[in-house]
Amino acid sequence: MAAPSRCYIPRGKRVACPLQIVPGEMSHSVDLLRSAARAEASCTHRGAATGLVLGWPNLVTFFRPLLTLVQIADFLPGSFKDVPMADFDYDLAVIGSGPAGHHAAIQGAKLRKRVLLVERKPIVGGVCVNVGTIPSKTIREAILYLSGYREHGIYGESYRVKDRITLQDLLFRVDPVVRHEIDVMRHQLRRNDVEIALAAASFVDPHTLQLEDIDDGGLRRVTADKIVIAVGTEAARDPRMPMDRWSVFSSDDILELDALPRTLAVIGAGVIGCEYASMFAALGVRVTLVDMRPRLLDFVDSEIVEALTYHMRERRVTLRLGEEVKAIQVFDEGGRKLVRTTLTSGKQIITEKALSSMGRNGATASLNLAAAGLESDARGRLRVDANYRTEQPNIYAAGDVIGFPSLASTSMKQGRIAVCHAFGLPCSNTPEHFPFGIYTIPEISFVGKTEEELTEREIPYEIGKSHYREIARGQIVGDHRGVLKLIFHRETRKLLGVHIIGEGAVELVHIGQAVLSLGGDIDYFVDTVFNYPTLAECYKSAALDGINRLQA
């Protein structure tokens, strides 16, 4: 039996209201509604008492056969005069439970909307929690600890917590973290009365979704006033690559590997490729990194990239930049399966395994976007405006499915902004001040403009730099390689960008982000007292260096 389109109440929920309404006594309907208006403060969607199972919007719907809209508007309290009258099962439906979908659903619930969250996997969290961001960063932390990487500057390159590190050692740390994150998310959703449907969603029309239950395959249709698409991405598949998830695998398959390889080819030097290349290299794996582009991470400040390139080569990573893969072949040699990667230049790379990180495509293939009047690009991504609204006024998209920057942190913000805009709530959006965190070894983080961007725009700027080796805290933690760079306007001294490579970069960047967002200048860092000894002192040191450059 289909759920009613009006007076919808989530399964198992009751709504308290201090009225006793008998449907047969229609002559008192106006007086009852006037009483309801006076009882506004005590009538809530989230009551637990027995009694009338109706909330405010549904109370209006219950009496719609009796009164005209004009009559209702005359005596309803002002905050409810704009209650939408459309016949929808939900005010908001969110497809996908990753960072964007999770925050979109919670924001909708905070606005007291009826929210449905649809997830096609058996557990919430999306790629981020289950196979992407959270597992990979946990693995990275395990690698840094077990390999003794952070202590090499003090105890030497041979120092290790454990000599023979296995994949099981790394996953031992991953499983409890993932379970905890999933539990936290489910608790947040339930606490905010977000209904969860474990089903595959597809559009029937711009307001209607067909849900196929992942357990029994049952079908049902639901309608929603607003819809947010937050389905995330899936690893791109290249026909030249025999993806058997054993010898040739994607970043989604790393948790399923049987053992760590001794040699590895990483195809694609984007964020994911660089992160895993540096992580495997820290374990002593001989890594070859292949990419068609002439440099790594072309959106990152070139000086920071040069530093990363130097550190990766120190870790015996072979870089094959400006090279294109022609073919990949899995073959047997002496009872072992090996991978031969052939480049268009004729070079051949023989490794035990190959990691394909040639980007990710939007997971939109099964959504039947055409029925909603939408169309994705060649990589499954959706076009949106500054408020993350698609071509359909009631449909929004957020997170990795809309493309760059494809970061969990920015996805969370996008999901929230989309829902706020959908329901007319003002919400600031300053993507130019979003920080970027890249979890290579060493890690990189930045916010604001790069030197290349400012040069292209002909904006006069100066820089100030501080090296970790010059800071007491850098010596204490054993990081002698880290660098913090400030970019500021040469004439106004206004801060324009912060770029960091080294231990704690993804945390340290937020100090600069705050100053940048508030329109501060580098004199703030000179005048501010930082705790000693801390890496935050790098800001003062870099600011003084910049001022000295102005006076030289």
Phi and psi in degrees as a GROMACS rama.xvg file:
@    title "Ramachandran Plot"
@    xaxis  label "Phi"
@    yaxis  label "Psi"
@TYPE xy
-69.5849  145.989  ALA-2
-67.6043  141.775  ALA-3
-63.6461  144.135  PRO-4
-80.2455  -18.6547  SER-5
-117.299  161.218  ARG-6
54.2958  36.8301  CYS-7
-69.2583  131.872  TYR-8
-129.641  124.415  ILE-9
-53.0993  144.933  PRO-10
-55.6757  128.812  ARG-11
83.6651  -1.35979  GLY-12
-100.751  143.165  LYS-13
-123.837  151.153  ARG-14
-121.752  123.316  VAL-15
-81.9762  139.312  ALA-16
-150.338  135.007  CYS-17
-79.6181  23.3937  PRO-18
-110.823  148.913  LEU-19
-116.334  105.646  GLN-20
-108.787  127.13  ILE-21
-106.766  111.507  VAL-22
-52.7694  -27.5494  PRO-23
-73.7831  -22.5025  GLY-24
-93.3278  70.4178  GLU-25
-72.5683  -19.4056  MET-26
-67.4689  -18.7393  SER-27
-98.0123  11.8658  HIS-28
-60.7804  -40.9483  SER-29
-66.2248  -44.7862  VAL-30
-62.2574  -37.6942  ASP-31
-64.5627  -41.3758  LEU-32
-68.9092  -34.3294  LEU-33
-63.4983  -40.223  ARG-34
-63.6027  -38.2949  SER-35
-62.4958  -38.1869  ALA-36
-62.2484  -42.5729  ALA-37
-68.5744  -24.1161  ARG-38
-93.2085  18.0277  ALA-39
-51.4552  -42.6157  GLU-40
-66.6301  -28.4927  ALA-41
-100.185  -3.4599  SER-42
-97.6853  122.537  CYS-43
-137.663  153.341  THR-44
-74.5824  -16.2081  HIS-45
-113.713  24.0823  ARG-46
-71.6527  159.886  GLY-47
-117.24  -3.34936  ALA-48
-74.8365  160.94  ALA-49
-80.4187  167.846  THR-50
131.284  -150.662  GLY-51
-66.5906  126.629  LEU-52
-95.8368  70.06  VAL-53
-145.657  137.779  LEU-54
-99.0055  179.573  GLY-55
-58.9115  -54.7598  TRP-56
-59.1107  -36.0428  PRO-57
-76.0262  -26.3037  ASN-58
-62.21  -42.0909  LEU-59
-62.0026  -44.1658  VAL-60
-63.2311  -37.1409  THR-61
-59.7073  -36.9877  PHE-62
-96.2213  5.719  PHE-63
-56.5038  -38.7176  ARG-64
-63.15  -18.2601  PRO-65
-95.0914  -30.117  LEU-66
-127.722  152.184  LEU-67
-82.3384  162.157  THR-68
-61.7742  -32.5682  LEU-69
-64.7963  -43.4377  VAL-70
-61.7395  -42.4169  GLN-71
-62.4458  -45.5281  ILE-72
-62.2409  -25.0289  ALA-73
-68.9532  -34.855  ASP-74
-120.711  -2.88135  PHE-75
-70.9767  146.184  LEU-76
-62.7502  152.209  PRO-77
-55.8212  -37.6023  GLY-78
-67.9388  -11.7508  SER-79
-115.026  4.82856  PHE-80
-68.4769  -23.8549  LYS-81
-100.47  19.3161  ASP-82
-59.786  126.107  VAL-83
-64.7256  141.35  PRO-84
-102.17  2.19761  MET-85
-65.9998  151.269  ALA-86
-90.4295  88.1698  ASP-87
-126.597  147.238  PHE-88
-68.7973  -36.2919  ASP-89
-134.406  152.719  TYR-90
-76.295  -34.8936  ASP-91
-142.356  130.08  LEU-92
-118.473  130.848  ALA-93
-117.192  126.553  VAL-94
-102.065  110.496  ILE-95
109.766  136.47  GLY-96
-116.257  23.5928  SER-97
-73.0456  -164.778  GLY-98
-55.2635  -45.1234  PRO-99
-67.711  -46.7855  ALA-100
-66.3959  -41.7631  GLY-101
-60.0485  -48.8639  HIS-102
-72.5009  -31.2915  HIS-103
-64.5056  -44.4052  ALA-104
-64.6638  -43.6035  ALA-105
-64.4548  -41.2247  ILE-106
-62.6903  -41.4533  GLN-107
-61.205  -40.8688  GLY-108
-65.8055  -37.3757  ALA-109
-65.3635  -25.6291  LYS-110
-86.2167  8.9175  LEU-111
63.2607  39.5206  ARG-112
-98.9289  156.469  LYS-113
-81.8629  113.785  ARG-114
-117.097  133.934  VAL-115
-117.171  127.323  LEU-116
-109.757  120.69  LEU-117
-106.035  126.225  VAL-118
-130.693  127.558  GLU-119
-85.1388  -7.6083  ARG-120
-99.6383  161.94  LYS-121
-66.9927  -17.0588  PRO-122
-131.005  153.528  ILE-123
-81.323  169.083  VAL-124
116.255  -22.5884  GLY-125
65.001  -165.84  GLY-126
-60.6831  -38.6391  VAL-127
-52.9777  -52.1945  CYS-128
-82.3539  -35.8533  VAL-129
-91.2201  -37.9987  ASN-130
-136.925  -5.40027  VAL-131
-111.091  -106.617  GLY-132
-55.3392  -54.9664  THR-133
-65.3874  -49.971  ILE-134
-61.0355  -43.4412  PRO-135
-66.6835  -38.86  SER-136
-72.8616  -30.2758  LYS-137
-70.2698  -41.0765  THR-138
-60.1321  -42.5205  ILE-139
-59.5806  -43.5602  ARG-140
-64.6988  -38.4048  GLU-141
-64.4994  -40.0147  ALA-142
-63.6084  -45.2908  ILE-143
-60.2536  -37.4224  LEU-144
-75.265  -53.6842  TYR-145
-68.0907  -33.4393  LEU-146
-80.4254  -11.0794  SER-147
70.3007  20.6604  GLY-148
-56.2981  -43.6156  TYR-149
-66.9166  -21.563  ARG-150
-98.3106  -1.67812  GLU-151
-61.7234  -32.7498  HIS-152
-69.0661  -14.7467  GLY-153
-107.351  -48.3312  ILE-154
-101.674  -2.88129  TYR-155
100.936  161.393  GLY-156
-66.0365  -21.3246  GLU-157
-83.0477  -8.21967  SER-158
-70.0663  132.24  TYR-159
-146.188  146.309  ARG-160
-74.6395  -36.6017  VAL-161
-138.349  134.542  LYS-162
-72.5054  -51.8526  ASP-163
-106.369  94.528  ARG-164
-86.3511  129.836  ILE-165
-110.786  166.583  THR-166
-62.8104  -33.444  LEU-167
-64.7905  -33.9446  GLN-168
-61.5849  -38.6615  ASP-169
-72.7006  -43.7559  LEU-170
-70.2609  -23.8315  LEU-171
-56.726  -33.6513  PHE-172
-84.3684  -25.6663  ARG-173
-73.6191  -48.4171  VAL-174
-54.3863  -50.7562  ASP-175
-65.2435  -32.099  PRO-176
-66.4571  -45.8303  VAL-177
-63.0608  -44.6722  VAL-178
-60.233  -40.4037  ARG-179
-66.0139  -43.683  HIS-180
-62.7074  -40.9161  GLU-181
-63.5984  -42.9321  ILE-182
-63.5909  -42.0478  ASP-183
-61.9391  -43.9625  VAL-184
-64.3003  -45.1694  MET-185
-62.8333  -39.2781  ARG-186
-65.1544  -42.5646  HIS-187
-61.811  -43.1609  GLN-188
-65.671  -43.9135  LEU-189
-68.0028  -39.2896  ARG-190
-62.8593  -28.1634  ARG-191
-99.3427  14.7703  ASN-192
59.2881  36.6433  ASP-193
-87.5394  122.875  VAL-194
-78.3963  132.049  GLU-195
-108.977  129.183  ILE-196
-118.954  116.191  ALA-197
-85.5713  92.7734  LEU-198
-158.621  159.514  ALA-199
-90.4938  126.759  ALA-200
-102.36  145.663  ALA-201
-147.03  150.427  SER-202
-79.2612  140.816  PHE-203
-103.643  -39.9321  VAL-204
-156.246  179.297  ASP-205
-59.204  -18.5922  PRO-206
-116.508  -0.954585  HIS-207
-122.77  133.628  THR-208
-118.422  140.303  LEU-209
-100.741  127.349  GLN-210
-110.513  127.319  LEU-211
-108.484  111.162  GLU-212
-59.3728  133.005  ASP-213
-74.9545  -16.8083  ILE-214
-87.8943  -55.8056  ASP-215
-110.733  -0.665375  ASP-216
74.4079  7.5469  GLY-217
-64.0704  146.58  GLY-218
-110.509  142.074  LEU-219
-151.843  156.917  ARG-220
-114.631  140.122  ARG-221
-132.396  152.495  VAL-222
-117.443  150.98  THR-223
-145.469  143.076  ALA-224
-66.2334  -48.3769  ASP-225
-122.114  145.762  LYS-226
-131.815  134.782  ILE-227
-115.243  123.316  VAL-228
-93.1486  114.774  ILE-229
-136.712  51.8531  ALA-230
-81.6887  -7.67674  VAL-231
72.2175  -152.759  GLY-232
-133.889  170.626  THR-233
-135.993  153.968  GLU-234
-60.1418  133.428  ALA-235
-67.0007  138.931  ALA-236
-108.871  125.765  ARG-237
-104.492  128.077  ASP-238
-61.32  -19.0385  PRO-239
-76.9475  -9.68562  ARG-240
-111.44  120.994  MET-241
-78.2965  83.9263  PRO-242
-74.9215  91.276  MET-243
-97.1106  0.287595  ASP-244
64.4202  12.4824  ARG-245
-122.784  -61.4089  TRP-246
-92.695  -38.0557  SER-247
-119.86  120.496  VAL-248
-141.764  167.076  PHE-249
-107.002  175.635  SER-250
-64.3367  -24.4554  SER-251
-70.9309  -17.2989  ASP-252
-100.885  -2.77569  ASP-253
-59.8452  -36.8334  ILE-254
-67.1535  -14.7295  LEU-255
-99.2084  1.05464  GLU-256
-65.011  151.802  LEU-257
-86.1885  -29.9723  ASP-258
-161.187  162.396  ALA-259
-77.6314  135.578  LEU-260
-78.9763  160.626  PRO-261
-87.9281  -27.1021  ARG-262
-134.157  145.727  THR-263
-148.199  134.529  LEU-264
-102.542  128.291  ALA-265
-109.67  115.577  VAL-266
-98.2572  109.326  ILE-267
109.632  118.419  GLY-268
-110.498  43.3373  ALA-269
-78.2723  -161.618  GLY-270
-59.9145  -49.275  VAL-271
-64.2043  -43.8346  ILE-272
-61.3298  -44.9452  GLY-273
-67.0951  -38.6734  CYS-274
-61.8941  -50.2793  GLU-275
-71.7575  -33.605  TYR-276
-60.3563  -45.4361  ALA-277
-71.4252  -33.09  SER-278
-68.2361  -47.002  MET-279
-64.526  -36.9013  PHE-280
-63.5373  -36.7158  ALA-281
-64.3585  -21.9167  ALA-282
-85.9966  -4.15417  LEU-283
95.0622  5.76142  GLY-284
-73.7096  136.632  VAL-285
-80.6011  112.182  ARG-286
-110.562  136.981  VAL-287
-117.312  122.245  THR-288
-106.852  122.245  LEU-289
-116.783  133.748  VAL-290
-155.291  147.34  ASP-291
-72.2177  -25.0555  MET-292
-78.9946  152.869  ARG-293
-76.1636  -14.0421  PRO-294
-144.482  161.415  ARG-295
-77.6265  146.271  LEU-296
43.7754  70.0964  LEU-297
-67.7895  -7.50733  ASP-298
-93.4569  -2.97179  PHE-299
-98.4946  148.455  VAL-300
-51.4893  132.618  ASP-301
-60.7839  -35.6767  SER-302
-66.133  -36.7832  GLU-303
-68.1048  -40.9387  ILE-304
-64.5351  -39.9178  VAL-305
-60.0431  -40.0352  GLU-306
-65.1949  -42.6303  ALA-307
-62.1517  -44.749  LEU-308
-57.7309  -43.1583  THR-309
-61.4258  -46.4054  TYR-310
-65.269  -38.2422  HIS-311
-66.2058  -40.4375  MET-312
-66.9802  -32.3089  ARG-313
-61.4537  -30.6482  GLU-314
-89.1303  18.0501  ARG-315
66.0008  27.5554  ARG-316
-81.0873  126.009  VAL-317
-89.8918  124.086  THR-318
-101.284  124.365  LEU-319
-115.122  80.1175  ARG-320
-93.1792  150.5  LEU-321
72.9245  19.1928  GLY-322
-116.648  141.981  GLU-323
-113.546  139.173  GLU-324
-77.4315  128.402  VAL-325
-93.3212  -42.9834  LYS-326
-160.585  154.67  ALA-327
-128.948  130.724  ILE-328
-131.648  133.263  GLN-329
-97.5319  128.828  VAL-330
-141.662  162.48  PHE-331
-100.041  138.522  ASP-332
-147.058  112.986  GLU-333
62.0769  35.1428  GLY-334
81.9494  4.00884  GLY-335
-114.624  144.883  ARG-336
-88.4846  126.548  LYS-337
-124.231  165.766  LEU-338
-121.165  128.515  VAL-339
-107.551  117.566  ARG-340
-104.346  116.392  THR-341
-103.119  128.13  THR-342
-97.3109  157.303  LEU-343
-63.2814  -22.4579  THR-344
-76.2329  -7.26723  SER-345
100.827  -12.3305  GLY-346
-67.3588  148.203  LYS-347
-124.721  137.992  GLN-348
-120.564  117.633  ILE-349
-104.357  120.461  ILE-350
-139.921  167.249  THR-351
-72.2073  -37.1871  GLU-352
-142.941  164.186  LYS-353
-134.712  132.839  ALA-354
-104.53  120.078  LEU-355
-91.5368  114.7  SER-356
-129.882  56.1896  SER-357
-90.4776  41.8373  MET-358
89.963  177.37  GLY-359
-133.714  147.224  ARG-360
-108.463  146.891  ASN-361
-59.9484  135.556  GLY-362
-84.5966  59.169  ALA-363
-108.276  -1.20927  THR-364
-58.7163  -34.1933  ALA-365
-95.2208  6.29906  SER-366
-84.0306  -10.9944  LEU-367
54.097  54.4641  ASN-368
-59.3415  -31.8184  LEU-369
-58.0476  -34.5126  ALA-370
-66.0111  -22.5656  ALA-371
-97.7305  4.13043  ALA-372
76.8023  23.6726  GLY-373
-114.823  159.642  LEU-374
-145.694  132.658  GLU-375
-91.5811  166.046  SER-376
-83.2667  -171.262  ASP-377
-63.1109  -20.6494  ALA-378
-107.741  20.113  ARG-379
75.5968  12.0434  GLY-380
-93.3402  154.486  ARG-381
-107.608  145.27  LEU-382
-88.2583  136.899  ARG-383
-137.543  163.685  VAL-384
-93.2937  -167.329  ASP-385
-64.5281  -20.1271  ALA-386
-102.706  10.5171  ASN-387
68.3213  28.7361  TYR-388
-94.8475  137.956  ARG-389
-84.0848  -170.051  THR-390
-63.6791  -25.112  GLU-391
-87.4819  122.126  GLN-392
-57.4412  -27.1763  PRO-393
-97.5809  -0.309805  ASN-394
-114.568  129.29  ILE-395
-117.843  160.945  TYR-396
-140.068  141.583  ALA-397
-150.277  157.959  ALA-398
92.8883  -158.869  GLY-399
-61.5035  -23.3084  ASP-400
-66.8901  -15.6564  VAL-401
-99.6206  1.7084  ILE-402
95.2677  -154.456  GLY-403
-49.954  138.709  PHE-404
-89.4028  -7.65757  PRO-405
54.2986  50.0222  SER-406
-116.225  144.978  LEU-407
-59.3222  -39.9363  ALA-408
-64.0039  -45.2588  SER-409
-71.4146  -32.0493  THR-410
-62.4511  -40.356  SER-411
-58.9208  -46.2597  MET-412
-64.8998  -42.0254  LYS-413
-61.4761  -42.6226  GLN-414
-61.7331  -40.8126  GLY-415
-68.3351  -44.1669  ARG-416
-62.3315  -41.0626  ILE-417
-58.7066  -45.764  ALA-418
-70.8613  -40.2038  VAL-419
-58.7643  -45.1783  CYS-420
-66.41  -39.1633  HIS-421
-59.2581  -34.9787  ALA-422
-109.369  19.4545  PHE-423
73.7763  23.1262  GLY-424
-96.8017  124.055  LEU-425
-60.1192  137.726  PRO-426
-152.146  124.58  CYS-427
-72.714  146.677  SER-428
-139.937  110.877  ASN-429
-126.43  72.2932  THR-430
-60.5728  -23.0291  PRO-431
-68.5254  -14.3476  GLU-432
-109.188  11.2914  HIS-433
-71.0528  132.297  PHE-434
-81.7405  152.632  PRO-435
-112.89  135.224  PHE-436
-125.562  123.586  GLY-437
-120.132  117.205  ILE-438
-91.6655  53.665  TYR-439
-76.1855  179.198  THR-440
-121.369  104.885  ILE-441
-77.2961  159.654  PRO-442
-78.7585  156.708  GLU-443
-127.141  141.095  ILE-444
-149.842  147.461  SER-445
-157.484  161.681  PHE-446
-149.442  142.224  VAL-447
91.4694  -157.797  GLY-448
-85.7242  152.978  LYS-449
-96.0067  166.891  THR-450
-61.373  -37.5439  GLU-451
-64.8904  -42.1731  GLU-452
-64.0674  -42.5129  GLU-453
-69.0146  -36.8405  LEU-454
-63.8357  -43.1112  THR-455
-63.3871  -34.5562  GLU-456
-87.9428  -1.14085  ARG-457
59.213  42.2143  GLU-458
-96.8827  123.381  ILE-459
-68.8936  125.301  PRO-460
-140.729  165.027  TYR-461
-137.116  162.29  GLU-462
-122.884  158.365  ILE-463
-137.089  136.416  GLY-464
-126.011  149.591  LYS-465
-136.585  132.073  SER-466
-98.9501  138.115  HIS-467
-54.8901  -34.6935  TYR-468
-64.0822  -18.7965  ARG-469
-89.5675  -6.47356  GLU-470
-106.995  137.207  ILE-471
-55.8633  -40.041  ALA-472
-64.9375  -33.8635  ARG-473
-61.2103  -39.5003  GLY-474
-69.0593  -37.6006  GLN-475
-65.6167  -43.5617  ILE-476
-85.3278  -8.77157  VAL-477
82.3442  19.3676  GLY-478
-102.071  103.657  ASP-479
-100.937  1.9939  HIS-480
-103.665  -19.4012  ARG-481
-64.2492  149.965  GLY-482
-141.237  137.861  VAL-483
-119.223  128.241  LEU-484
-123.06  129.518  LYS-485
-104.395  138.877  LEU-486
-118.418  128.467  ILE-487
-140.002  158.494  PHE-488
-69.1679  131.347  HIS-489
-65.115  -30.693  ARG-490
-95.0974  -42.702  GLU-491
-95.8722  -13.0749  THR-492
66.19  9.71775  ARG-493
-65.7799  135.11  LYS-494
-67.6642  132.743  LEU-495
-116.487  -24.406  LEU-496
-168.35  151.631  GLY-497
-131.233  128.723  VAL-498
-134.396  127.668  HIS-499
-135.834  139.529  ILE-500
-133.556  128.199  ILE-501
141.745  179.502  GLY-502
-55.5134  130.491  GLU-503
73.8617  14.3259  GLY-504
-58.9767  -41.0692  ALA-505
-70.2794  -19.578  VAL-506
-89.1691  -43.2231  GLU-507
-63.5126  -29.1876  LEU-508
-63.5342  -23.806  VAL-509
-69.0683  -24.1144  HIS-510
-63.4872  -49.1442  ILE-511
-64.8876  -35.391  GLY-512
-61.6755  -41.41  GLN-513
-63.7246  -45.4116  ALA-514
-65.2503  -41.3089  VAL-515
-63.2609  -44.5518  LEU-516
-64.2585  -31.1369  SER-517
-91.3248  6.86415  LEU-518
71.9276  27.9504  GLY-519
-77.8677  170.504  GLY-520
-117.849  176.634  ASP-521
-73.3712  -14.4751  ILE-522
-63.5462  -24.3703  ASP-523
-57.9164  -43.4166  TYR-524
-68.8311  -34.4894  PHE-525
-67.4744  -39.5437  VAL-526
-83.1759  -17.042  ASP-527
-85.5282  143.194  THR-528
-95.4495  123.038  VAL-529
-102.65  146.667  PHE-530
-55.6239  148.515  ASN-531
-128.689  133.712  TYR-532
-91.7925  130.954  PRO-533
-141.559  159.34  THR-534
-70.2747  -20.2793  LEU-535
-62.1227  -21.4659  ALA-536
-59.8541  -20.1683  GLU-537
-57.9966  -30.965  CYS-538
-62.8642  -46.1881  TYR-539
-64.4089  -44.3208  LYS-540
-62.1443  -42.6091  SER-541
-67.8685  -37.6876  ALA-542
-65.7152  -42.8231  ALA-543
-63.9051  -38.5586  LEU-544
-62.3636  -40.9791  ASP-545
-64.397  -42.6982  GLY-546
-64.3254  -38.8815  ILE-547
-61.5231  -35.2672  ASN-548
-65.7775  -33.7673  ARG-549
-66.9603  -31.1886  LEU-550
-91.6966  -9.45801  GLN-551
